[in-house]
Amino acid sequence: MDFSLEKVEFLNLKEKIEYIEEVSNLYWKQWSEEHGDTIDGVIYRTKHCLNTDDIPQTYIALFNNELVGIVSLWRNDLCARQDLYPWMAGLYVKEIYRNMGIGTFLQNKAIEITRSLGYDNLYLITDHDNYYEKNNWQFLDTAPLGNGQMTKVYVYNINK
């Protein structure tokens, strides 16, 4: 594979709606299937994240017209913290393309867009250790997910 991060296209999903089903399938398999969500429900939600001037938005990374990564900006990703927004959610890189800088690339793009929309902070939840800290995310809190489990909440100060 002749991969180069410089050849990766970053596009709002609204510009490439033909990828909605693939994006939805990846999201469903990664986060929703085990919770009993249907693929139709995930497709429905994905179709309603096609904004360009406000949140929610979904972005895709393409390499040679192949979907290699996804990131979304949502109003909320954690019911226990309705006071925080916006959220970077659904950061996903296909396994074959991991450890090539795409995850950081997608984070940085999400931060740029959040800044352009006039927000001061961006939040995320994760169960990863020592991943987001590498890109200057700050641990904020541990919060309940609602299913008896806890998650870590991080914040990125946009104006820093």
N, CA, C and O atoms as a DFTB+ gen file, in Angstrom:
640 C
 N C O
     1  1       0.855      -1.177       0.000
     2  2       0.000       0.000       0.000
     3  2       0.897       1.235       0.000
     4  3       1.844       1.330       0.780
     5  1       0.590       2.154      -0.866
     6  2       1.357       3.388      -1.000
     7  2       0.644       4.509      -0.261
     8  3       0.243       5.506      -0.862
     9  1       0.488       4.334       1.066
    10  2      -0.268       5.296       1.861
    11  2       0.571       6.521       2.184
    12  3       1.756       6.420       2.501
    13  1      -0.072       7.679       2.095
    14  2       0.532       8.941       2.503
    15  2      -0.573       9.802       3.107
    16  3      -1.616      10.006       2.486
    17  1      -0.343      10.304       4.311
    18  2      -1.334      11.145       4.978
    19  2      -1.658      12.388       4.149
    20  3      -2.771      12.907       4.222
    21  1      -0.704      12.860       3.372
    22  2      -0.936      14.034       2.526
    23  2      -1.968      13.758       1.439
    24  3      -2.552      14.693       0.892
    25  1      -2.198      12.494       1.123
    26  2      -3.162      12.132       0.084
    27  2      -4.558      11.845       0.647
    28  3      -5.468      11.484      -0.099
    29  1      -4.723      12.006       1.955
    30  2      -6.018      11.751       2.582
    31  2      -6.912      12.974       2.413
    32  3      -6.520      14.094       2.740
    33  1      -8.109      12.747       1.904
    34  2      -9.107      13.801       1.769
    35  2      -9.964      13.831       3.027
    36  3     -10.328      12.785       3.563
    37  1     -10.281      15.026       3.490
    38  2     -11.148      15.222       4.652
    39  2     -12.386      15.948       4.172
    40  3     -12.305      17.083       3.703
    41  1     -13.545      15.290       4.288
    42  2     -14.768      15.854       3.719
    43  2     -15.938      15.716       4.675
    44  3     -16.037      14.747       5.427
    45  1     -16.822      16.704       4.635
    46  2     -18.076      16.589       5.350
    47  2     -18.880      15.488       4.661
    48  3     -18.951      15.445       3.433
    49  1     -19.477      14.610       5.439
    50  2     -20.257      13.505       4.872
    51  2     -21.360      14.012       3.956
    52  3     -21.785      13.302       3.045
    53  1     -21.827      15.231       4.189
    54  2     -22.868      15.819       3.332
    55  2     -22.389      15.919       1.881
    56  3     -23.194      15.865       0.952
    57  1     -21.069      16.066       1.695
    58  2     -20.503      16.162       0.353
    59  2     -20.380      14.811      -0.332
    60  3     -20.222      14.741      -1.550
    61  1     -20.451      13.732       0.452
    62  2     -20.261      12.372      -0.073
    63  2     -21.292      11.435       0.539
    64  3     -20.941      10.465       1.211
    65  1     -22.570      11.733       0.301
    66  2     -23.632      10.962       0.954
    67  2     -23.630       9.485       0.557
    68  3     -24.264       8.665       1.219
    69  1     -22.928       9.149      -0.509
    70  2     -22.851       7.742      -0.897
    71  2     -22.128       6.891       0.150
    72  3     -22.170       5.662       0.083
    73  1     -21.466       7.536       1.116
    74  2     -20.771       6.809       2.181
    75  2     -21.610       6.663       3.451
    76  3     -21.135       6.087       4.430
    77  1     -22.839       7.167       3.460
    78  2     -23.668       7.116       4.674
    79  2     -23.828       5.692       5.190
    80  3     -23.682       5.450       6.388
    81  1     -24.123       4.761       4.316
    82  2     -24.352       3.387       4.762
    83  2     -23.073       2.766       5.319
    84  3     -23.122       2.075       6.337
    85  1     -21.938       2.997       4.678
    86  2     -20.680       2.439       5.177
    87  2     -20.303       3.055       6.519
    88  3     -19.877       2.344       7.429
    89  1     -20.455       4.364       6.648
    90  2     -20.194       5.044       7.925
    91  2     -21.092       4.457       9.002
    92  3     -20.630       4.133      10.096
    93  1     -22.361       4.324       8.695
    94  2     -23.323       3.802       9.663
    95  2     -22.984       2.369      10.075
    96  3     -23.071       2.017      11.251
    97  1     -22.603       1.562       9.116
    98  2     -22.231       0.179       9.434
    99  2     -21.021       0.114      10.356
   100  3     -20.989      -0.694      11.285
   101  1     -20.027       0.958      10.106
   102  2     -18.847       0.973      10.974
   103  2     -19.226       1.429      12.383
   104  3     -18.795       0.832      13.369
   105  1     -20.028       2.483      12.474
   106  2     -20.480       2.958      13.787
   107  2     -21.302       1.890      14.503
   108  3     -21.124       1.670      15.701
   109  1     -22.184       1.237      13.788
   110  2     -23.040       0.218      14.386
   111  2     -22.210      -0.934      14.938
   112  3     -22.410      -1.365      16.073
   113  1     -21.281      -1.428      14.133
   114  2     -20.450      -2.555      14.582
   115  2     -19.549      -2.164      15.746
   116  3     -19.314      -2.979      16.638
   117  1     -19.039      -0.934      15.755
   118  2     -18.109      -0.504      16.789
   119  2     -18.802      -0.176      18.111
   120  3     -18.288      -0.514      19.177
   121  1     -19.975       0.485      18.052
   122  2     -20.564       1.006      19.284
   123  2     -22.017       0.631      19.529
   124  3     -22.440       0.615      20.685
   125  1     -22.788       0.332      18.519
   126  2     -24.231       0.227      18.714
   127  2     -24.791      -1.187      18.718
   128  3     -25.785      -1.450      19.395
   129  1     -24.188      -2.085      17.992
   130  2     -24.723      -3.438      17.861
   131  2     -24.872      -4.118      19.214
   132  3     -25.905      -4.726      19.494
   133  1     -23.843      -4.020      20.057
   134  2     -23.872      -4.687      21.357
   135  2     -24.908      -4.101      22.304
   136  3     -25.282      -4.739      23.288
   137  1     -25.376      -2.888      22.012
   138  2     -26.385      -2.245      22.864
   139  2     -27.807      -2.482      22.352
   140  3     -28.769      -1.946      22.901
   141  1     -27.928      -3.284      21.301
   142  2     -29.243      -3.610      20.778
   143  2     -29.795      -2.619      19.782
   144  3     -30.942      -2.754      19.357
   145  1     -29.008      -1.617      19.393
   146  2     -29.466      -0.670      18.378
   147  2     -29.554      -1.384      17.029
   148  3     -28.804      -2.324      16.768
   149  1     -30.454      -0.941      16.193
   150  2     -30.558      -1.503      14.850
   151  2     -29.707      -0.686      13.885
   152  3     -29.430       0.489      14.125
   153  1     -29.303      -1.317      12.803
   154  2     -28.549      -0.588      11.789
   155  2     -29.404       0.523      11.192
   156  3     -28.888       1.588      10.854
   157  1     -30.716       0.282      11.058
   158  2     -31.600       1.334      10.531
   159  2     -31.612       2.559      11.434
   160  3     -31.668       3.690      10.951
   161  1     -31.559       2.336      12.740
   162  2     -31.502       3.462      13.676
   163  2     -30.215       4.253      13.540
   164  3     -30.226       5.481      13.621
   165  1     -29.111       3.559      13.335
   166  2     -27.819       4.238      13.170
   167  2     -27.794       5.002      11.843
   168  3     -27.294       6.125      11.787
   169  1     -28.324       4.408      10.787
   170  2     -28.402       5.112       9.500
   171  2     -29.250       6.375       9.647
   172  3     -28.886       7.433       9.133
   173  1     -30.368       6.267      10.339
   174  2     -31.238       7.424      10.571
   175  2     -30.468       8.541      11.283
   176  3     -30.536       9.701      10.876
   177  1     -29.729       8.186      12.357
   178  2     -28.953       9.197      13.090
   179  2     -27.857       9.799      12.216
   180  3     -27.618      11.006      12.254
   181  1     -27.193       8.956      11.431
   182  2     -26.119       9.447      10.564
   183  2     -26.664      10.441       9.548
   184  3     -26.029      11.459       9.274
   185  1     -27.822      10.158       8.993
   186  2     -28.428      11.065       8.014
   187  2     -28.775      12.422       8.627
   188  3     -28.931      13.411       7.911
   189  1     -28.896      12.462       9.948
   190  2     -29.235      13.720      10.613
   191  2     -28.000      14.397      11.220
   192  3     -28.116      15.251      12.099
   193  1     -26.836      14.005      10.744
   194  2     -25.570      14.643      11.137
   195  2     -24.882      15.213       9.906
   196  3     -23.661      15.134       9.771
   197  1     -25.678      15.788       9.010
   198  2     -25.138      16.278       7.739
   199  2     -25.123      17.793       7.647
   200  3     -25.269      18.357       6.563
   201  1     -24.948      18.443       8.771
   202  2     -24.880      19.907       8.762
   203  2     -23.497      20.376       8.314
   204  3     -22.516      19.636       8.380
   205  1     -23.453      21.604       7.866
   206  2     -22.170      22.206       7.506
   207  2     -21.884      23.478       8.303
   208  3     -20.731      23.890       8.424
   209  1     -22.934      24.100       8.846
   210  2     -22.730      25.353       9.554
   211  2     -23.053      25.281      11.042
   212  3     -22.962      26.289      11.743
   213  1     -23.423      24.121      11.523
   214  2     -23.711      23.923      12.939
   215  2     -23.553      22.437      13.249
   216  3     -23.314      21.622      12.357
   217  1     -23.687      22.111      14.496
   218  2     -23.555      20.735      14.960
   219  2     -24.945      20.135      15.021
   220  3     -25.883      20.837      15.401
   221  1     -25.125      18.875      14.666
   222  2     -24.158      17.794      14.473
   223  2     -23.610      17.721      13.045
   224  3     -24.282      18.074      12.075
   225  1     -22.372      17.253      12.958
   226  2     -21.689      17.072      11.691
   227  2     -20.907      15.765      11.727
   228  3     -20.455      15.333      12.788
   229  1     -20.751      15.146      10.579
   230  2     -19.911      13.955      10.457
   231  2     -18.940      14.175       9.314
   232  3     -19.305      14.686       8.255
   233  1     -17.701      13.784       9.545
   234  2     -16.635      13.935       8.564
   235  2     -16.009      12.592       8.262
   236  3     -15.947      11.706       9.114
   237  1     -15.545      12.460       7.026
   238  2     -14.888      11.225       6.617
   239  2     -13.502      11.534       6.070
   240  3     -13.244      12.608       5.526
   241  1     -12.625      10.558       6.233
   242  2     -11.290      10.614       5.646
   243  2     -11.249       9.556       4.553
   244  3     -11.556       8.387       4.788
   245  1     -10.867       9.983       3.357
   246  2     -10.792       9.077       2.212
   247  2      -9.357       9.006       1.711
   248  3      -8.655      10.014       1.639
   249  1      -8.941       7.801       1.368
   250  2      -7.641       7.578       0.724
   251  2      -7.923       6.774      -0.534
   252  3      -8.391       5.637      -0.462
   253  1      -7.639       7.362      -1.677
   254  2      -7.964       6.729      -2.963
   255  2      -9.440       6.319      -3.019
   256  3      -9.773       5.223      -3.471
   257  1     -10.300       7.198      -2.564
   258  2     -11.751       6.994      -2.522
   259  2     -12.193       5.864      -1.596
   260  3     -13.348       5.441      -1.655
   261  1     -11.303       5.372      -0.748
   262  2     -11.676       4.379       0.256
   263  2     -11.853       5.084       1.593
   264  3     -11.010       5.884       2.000
   265  1     -12.950       4.782       2.269
   266  2     -13.189       5.332       3.599
   267  2     -12.175       4.733       4.560
   268  3     -12.118       3.515       4.733
   269  1     -11.367       5.598       5.191
   270  2     -10.348       5.106       6.127
   271  2     -10.605       5.564       7.553
   272  3     -10.084       4.968       8.496
   273  1     -11.407       6.622       7.725
   274  2     -11.681       7.114       9.064
   275  2     -12.899       8.015       9.104
   276  3     -13.359       8.532       8.086
   277  1     -13.414       8.187      10.337
   278  2     -14.626       8.979      10.566
   279  2     -14.454       9.756      11.870
   280  3     -13.780       9.297      12.793
   281  1     -15.059      10.917      11.936
   282  2     -15.187      11.651      13.192
   283  2     -16.461      12.491      13.121
   284  3     -16.815      13.004      12.059
   285  1     -17.140      12.627      14.243
   286  2     -18.365      13.423      14.292
   287  2     -18.267      14.477      15.383
   288  3     -17.510      14.337      16.344
   289  1     -19.038      15.518      15.217
   290  2     -19.230      16.540      16.237
   291  2     -20.705      16.502      16.606
   292  3     -21.574      16.676      15.751
   293  1     -20.982      16.272      17.887
   294  2     -22.356      16.139      18.373
   295  2     -22.638      17.157      19.456
   296  3     -21.723      17.701      20.074
   297  1     -23.905      17.403      19.675
   298  2     -24.328      18.252      20.783
   299  2     -24.134      17.536      22.106
   300  3     -23.837      18.172      23.117
   301  1     -24.297      16.215      22.115
   302  2     -24.106      15.476      23.358
   303  2     -23.729      14.038      23.081
   304  3     -24.251      13.414      22.157
   305  1     -22.817      13.513      23.887
   306  2     -22.415      12.111      23.800
   307  2     -22.478      11.445      25.167
   308  3     -22.050      10.302      25.324
   309  1     -23.014      12.163      26.162
   310  2     -23.060      11.612      27.520
   311  2     -24.238      12.224      28.270
   312  3     -24.212      13.397      28.639
   313  1     -25.261      11.419      28.487
   314  2     -26.485      11.912      29.142
   315  2     -26.206      12.538      30.499
   316  3     -26.886      13.485      30.894
   317  1     -25.216      12.022      31.218
   318  2     -24.912      12.524      32.561
   319  2     -24.306      13.929      32.542
   320  3     -24.244      14.579      33.585
   321  1     -23.859      14.407      31.384
   322  2     -23.230      15.729      31.299
   323  2     -23.883      16.556      30.201
   324  3     -23.252      16.883      29.195
   325  1     -25.138      16.888      30.403
   326  2     -25.872      17.727      29.461
   327  2     -25.348      19.160      29.440
   328  3     -25.659      19.931      28.532
   329  1     -24.552      19.506      30.444
   330  2     -24.017      20.861      30.543
   331  2     -22.817      21.096      29.633
   332  3     -22.394      22.238      29.452
   333  1     -22.268      20.037      29.065
   334  2     -21.069      20.166      28.239
   335  2     -21.407      19.970      26.760
   336  3     -22.167      19.069      26.406
   337  1     -20.843      20.810      25.911
   338  2     -20.984      20.657      24.465
   339  2     -20.058      21.630      23.776
   340  3     -19.693      22.652      24.358
   341  1     -19.675      21.341      22.564
   342  2     -19.954      20.177      21.728
   343  2     -19.003      19.015      22.055
   344  3     -18.035      19.166      22.800
   345  1     -19.312      17.868      21.479
   346  2     -18.554      16.644      21.713
   347  2     -17.951      16.134      20.412
   348  3     -18.610      16.130      19.372
   349  1     -16.699      15.705      20.475
   350  2     -16.113      14.932      19.398
   351  2     -16.512      13.495      19.688
   352  3     -16.251      12.979      20.775
   353  1     -17.140      12.855      18.726
   354  2     -17.658      11.511      18.948
   355  2     -17.375      10.638      17.733
   356  3     -17.153      11.132      16.627
   357  1     -17.388       9.357      17.959
   358  2     -17.277       8.420      16.849
   359  2     -15.973       8.489      16.095
   360  3     -15.947       8.223      14.894
   361  1     -14.874       8.842      16.769
   362  2     -13.578       8.812      16.093
   363  2     -13.249       7.353      15.803
   364  3     -13.093       6.545      16.719
   365  1     -13.146       7.030      14.530
   366  2     -12.902       5.649      14.121
   367  2     -11.959       5.632      12.937
   368  3     -12.123       6.392      11.983
   369  1     -10.966       4.751      13.008
   370  2     -10.039       4.518      11.903
   371  2     -10.061       3.020      11.614
   372  3      -9.926       2.201      12.523
   373  1     -10.230       2.673      10.346
   374  2     -10.215       1.256       9.976
   375  2      -8.908       0.624      10.440
   376  3      -7.846       1.243      10.382
   377  1      -9.006      -0.605      10.893
   378  2      -7.864      -1.272      11.523
   379  2      -6.613      -1.282      10.642
   380  3      -5.514      -1.061      11.149
   381  1      -6.748      -1.526       9.362
   382  2      -5.600      -1.583       8.458
   383  2      -4.874      -0.236       8.354
   384  3      -3.706      -0.186       7.966
   385  1      -5.566       0.854       8.702
   386  2      -4.985       2.199       8.593
   387  2      -4.590       2.800       9.946
   388  3      -4.233       3.975      10.024
   389  1      -4.652       2.005      10.989
   390  2      -4.287       2.523      12.315
   391  2      -2.769       2.680      12.435
   392  3      -1.994       2.031      11.733
   393  1      -2.381       3.566      13.348
   394  2      -0.964       3.877      13.598
   395  2      -0.286       4.528      12.397
   396  3       0.921       4.384      12.200
   397  1      -1.072       5.243      11.598
   398  2      -0.546       5.973      10.445
   399  2      -0.805       7.468      10.558
   400  3      -0.544       8.218       9.617
   401  1      -1.324       7.909      11.716
   402  2      -1.565       9.332      11.937
   403  2      -2.971       9.797      11.610
   404  3      -3.273      10.979      11.770
   405  1      -3.839       8.905      11.156
   406  2      -5.179       9.319      10.758
   407  2      -6.010       9.747      11.965
   408  3      -6.768      10.713      11.874
   409  1      -5.883       9.055      13.083
   410  2      -6.632       9.432      14.284
   411  2      -6.297      10.845      14.738
   412  3      -7.189      11.627      15.066
   413  1      -5.019      11.167      14.758
   414  2      -4.586      12.526      15.128
   415  2      -5.050      13.538      14.088
   416  3      -5.502      14.630      14.434
   417  1      -4.938      13.174      12.826
   418  2      -5.417      14.016      11.726
   419  2      -6.893      14.355      11.915
   420  3      -7.284      15.515      11.783
   421  1      -7.720      13.346      12.226
   422  2      -9.154      13.560      12.413
   423  2      -9.433      14.417      13.649
   424  3     -10.303      15.287      13.620
   425  1      -8.696      14.172      14.732
   426  2      -8.859      15.008      15.933
   427  2      -8.559      16.458      15.613
   428  3      -9.329      17.348      15.971
   429  1      -7.452      16.699      14.948
   430  2      -7.055      18.070      14.635
   431  2      -8.076      18.766      13.745
   432  3      -8.354      19.951      13.926
   433  1      -8.628      18.043      12.796
   434  2      -9.660      18.616      11.927
   435  2     -10.914      18.947      12.741
   436  3     -11.517      20.003      12.547
   437  1     -11.310      18.049      13.650
   438  2     -12.482      18.297      14.498
   439  2     -12.262      19.537      15.363
   440  3     -13.180      20.332      15.563
   441  1     -11.051      19.695      15.869
   442  2     -10.713      20.866      16.682
   443  2     -10.792      22.140      15.830
   444  3     -11.342      23.148      16.276
   445  1     -10.249      22.098      14.616
   446  2     -10.304      23.258      13.711
   447  2     -11.745      23.669      13.423
   448  3     -12.074      24.855      13.449
   449  1     -12.592      22.700      13.153
   450  2     -13.994      23.000      12.839
   451  2     -14.694      23.576      14.059
   452  3     -15.456      24.537      13.948
   453  1     -14.437      22.990      15.219
   454  2     -15.039      23.492      16.454
   455  2     -14.621      24.939      16.694
   456  3     -15.444      25.764      17.089
   457  1     -13.369      25.246      16.463
   458  2     -12.869      26.620      16.594
   459  2     -13.596      27.537      15.611
   460  3     -14.007      28.638      15.976
   461  1     -13.755      27.081      14.359
   462  2     -14.406      27.923      13.347
   463  2     -15.881      28.173      13.666
   464  3     -16.456      29.163      13.214
   465  1     -16.492      27.278      14.444
   466  2     -17.884      27.450      14.847
   467  2     -18.022      28.344      16.082
   468  3     -19.135      28.664      16.499
   469  1     -16.884      28.745      16.666
   470  2     -16.906      29.700      17.777
   471  2     -16.981      29.095      19.170
   472  3     -17.254      29.812      20.133
   473  1     -16.747      27.804      19.299
   474  2     -16.774      27.171      20.621
   475  2     -15.413      27.288      21.300
   476  3     -14.377      27.329      20.637
   477  1     -15.430      27.341      22.630
   478  2     -14.194      27.457      23.408
   479  2     -13.602      26.105      23.797
   480  3     -12.392      25.985      23.989
   481  1     -14.454      25.091      23.914
   482  2     -14.008      23.764      24.347
   483  2     -14.651      22.686      23.499
   484  3     -15.706      22.888      22.897
   485  1     -13.993      21.534      23.465
   486  2     -14.516      20.350      22.811
   487  2     -14.353      19.201      23.797
   488  3     -13.328      19.112      24.473
   489  1     -15.341      18.325      23.888
   490  2     -15.343      17.254      24.878
   491  2     -15.389      15.900      24.183
   492  3     -15.798      15.792      23.028
   493  1     -14.964      14.876      24.903
   494  2     -15.092      13.510      24.416
   495  2     -15.161      12.553      25.594
   496  3     -14.738      12.877      26.703
   497  1     -15.705      11.364      25.332
   498  2     -15.661      10.284      26.312
   499  2     -14.880       9.135      25.691
   500  3     -14.884       8.941      24.475
   501  1     -14.208       8.378      26.559
   502  2     -13.400       7.273      26.055
   503  2     -13.083       6.282      27.163
   504  3     -13.155       6.599      28.350
   505  1     -12.732       5.076      26.740
   506  2     -12.174       4.108      27.674
   507  2     -10.701       3.860      27.361
   508  3     -10.067       2.998      27.970
   509  1     -10.162       4.618      26.411
   510  2      -8.744       4.499      26.069
   511  2      -7.869       5.159      27.140
   512  3      -8.262       6.147      27.759
   513  1      -6.697       4.599      27.340
   514  2      -5.702       5.180      28.242
   515  2      -4.544       5.742      27.431
   516  3      -4.026       5.083      26.528
   517  1      -4.143       6.962      27.759
   518  2      -2.948       7.585      27.184
   519  2      -2.991       7.732      25.665
   520  3      -1.945       7.700      25.017
   521  1      -4.161       7.889      25.099
   522  2      -4.259       8.142      23.660
   523  2      -4.512       9.626      23.397
   524  3      -3.751      10.271      22.676
   525  1      -5.568      10.156      23.973
   526  2      -5.937      11.543      23.697
   527  2      -4.999      12.538      24.371
   528  3      -4.852      13.668      23.904
   529  1      -4.370      12.130      25.452
   530  2      -3.411      13.012      26.130
   531  2      -2.272      13.420      25.192
   532  3      -1.718      14.510      25.332
   533  1      -1.925      12.561      24.249
   534  2      -0.841      12.855      23.301
   535  2      -1.168      14.049      22.410
   536  3      -0.275      14.669      21.832
   537  1      -2.463      14.363      22.305
   538  2      -2.893      15.477      21.463
   539  2      -3.456      16.629      22.302
   540  3      -4.286      17.411      21.839
   541  1      -2.978      16.710      23.549
   542  2      -3.293      17.820      24.464
   543  2      -4.717      17.849      25.002
   544  3      -5.188      18.906      25.422
   545  1      -5.406      16.728      25.000
   546  2      -6.686      16.643      25.688
   547  2      -6.407      16.519      27.173
   548  3      -5.435      15.881      27.578
   549  1      -7.260      17.131      27.985
   550  2      -7.101      17.113      29.438
   551  2      -8.222      16.297      30.075
   552  3      -9.399      16.469      29.755
   553  1      -7.827      15.397      30.992
   554  2      -8.820      14.628      31.722
   555  2      -9.659      15.589      32.548
   556  3      -9.113      16.462      33.222
   557  1     -10.974      15.442      32.507
   558  2     -11.881      16.329      33.213
   559  2     -12.585      15.625      34.372
   560  3     -12.684      16.174      35.469
   561  1     -13.077      14.396      34.122
   562  2     -13.952      13.763      35.098
   563  2     -14.155      12.298      34.729
   564  3     -13.871      11.880      33.607
   565  1     -14.648      11.535      35.684
   566  2     -15.167      10.193      35.428
   567  2     -16.666      10.290      35.653
   568  3     -17.111      10.811      36.675
   569  1     -17.449       9.786      34.698
   570  2     -18.899       9.959      34.759
   571  2     -19.602       8.651      34.430
   572  3     -19.046       7.798      33.738
   573  1     -20.835       8.493      34.928
   574  2     -21.592       7.274      34.635
   575  2     -22.150       7.281      33.213
   576  3     -22.607       8.306      32.708
   577  1     -22.100       6.105      32.583
   578  2     -22.673       5.948      31.246
   579  2     -24.174       5.678      31.288
   580  3     -24.871       5.882      30.294
   581  1     -24.667       5.227      32.420
   582  2     -26.084       4.918      32.528
   583  2     -26.364       3.427      32.503
   584  3     -27.496       3.002      32.734
   585  1     -25.343       2.628      32.224
   586  2     -25.502       1.181      32.192
   587  2     -24.731       0.513      33.332
   588  3     -24.450      -0.684      33.291
   589  1     -24.396       1.306      34.343
   590  2     -23.622       0.791      35.461
   591  2     -22.122       0.934      35.282
   592  3     -21.357       0.678      36.213
   593  1     -21.696       1.341      34.095
   594  2     -20.276       1.527      33.829
   595  2     -19.927       3.011      33.891
   596  3     -20.789       3.884      33.793
   597  1     -18.637       3.258      34.055
   598  2     -18.136       4.630      34.094
   599  2     -17.285       4.879      32.848
   600  3     -16.779       3.944      32.229
   601  1     -17.139       6.146      32.498
   602  2     -16.307       6.535      31.366
   603  2     -15.488       7.754      31.750
   604  3     -15.825       8.483      32.683
   605  1     -14.417       7.958      31.018
   606  2     -13.578       9.132      31.239
   607  2     -14.028      10.257      30.313
   608  3     -14.307      10.035      29.135
   609  1     -14.093      11.458      30.861
   610  2     -14.459      12.653      30.103
   611  2     -13.206      13.502      29.939
   612  3     -12.482      13.757      30.901
   613  1     -12.961      13.934      28.708
   614  2     -11.819      14.789      28.398
   615  2     -12.306      16.088      27.785
   616  3     -13.391      16.150      27.205
   617  1     -11.486      17.132      27.920
   618  2     -11.778      18.426      27.337
   619  2     -10.552      18.900      26.570
   620  3      -9.414      18.661      26.975
   621  1     -10.806      19.577      25.458
   622  2      -9.764      20.241      24.699
   623  2     -10.101      21.720      24.694
   624  3     -11.156      22.126      24.207
   625  1      -9.188      22.533      25.247
   626  2      -9.389      23.973      25.277
   627  2      -9.003      24.519      23.899
   628  3      -7.828      24.521      23.534
   629  1      -9.983      24.974      23.151
   630  2      -9.789      25.428      21.774
   631  2      -8.869      26.634      21.675
   632  3      -8.103      26.759      20.720
   633  1      -8.942      27.517      22.653
   634  2      -8.181      28.774      22.574
   635  2      -6.782      28.687      23.155
   636  3      -6.095      29.701      23.281
   637  1      -6.362      27.496      23.506
   638  2      -5.049      27.317      24.122
   639  2      -3.936      27.400      23.111
   640  3      -2.766      27.269      23.469
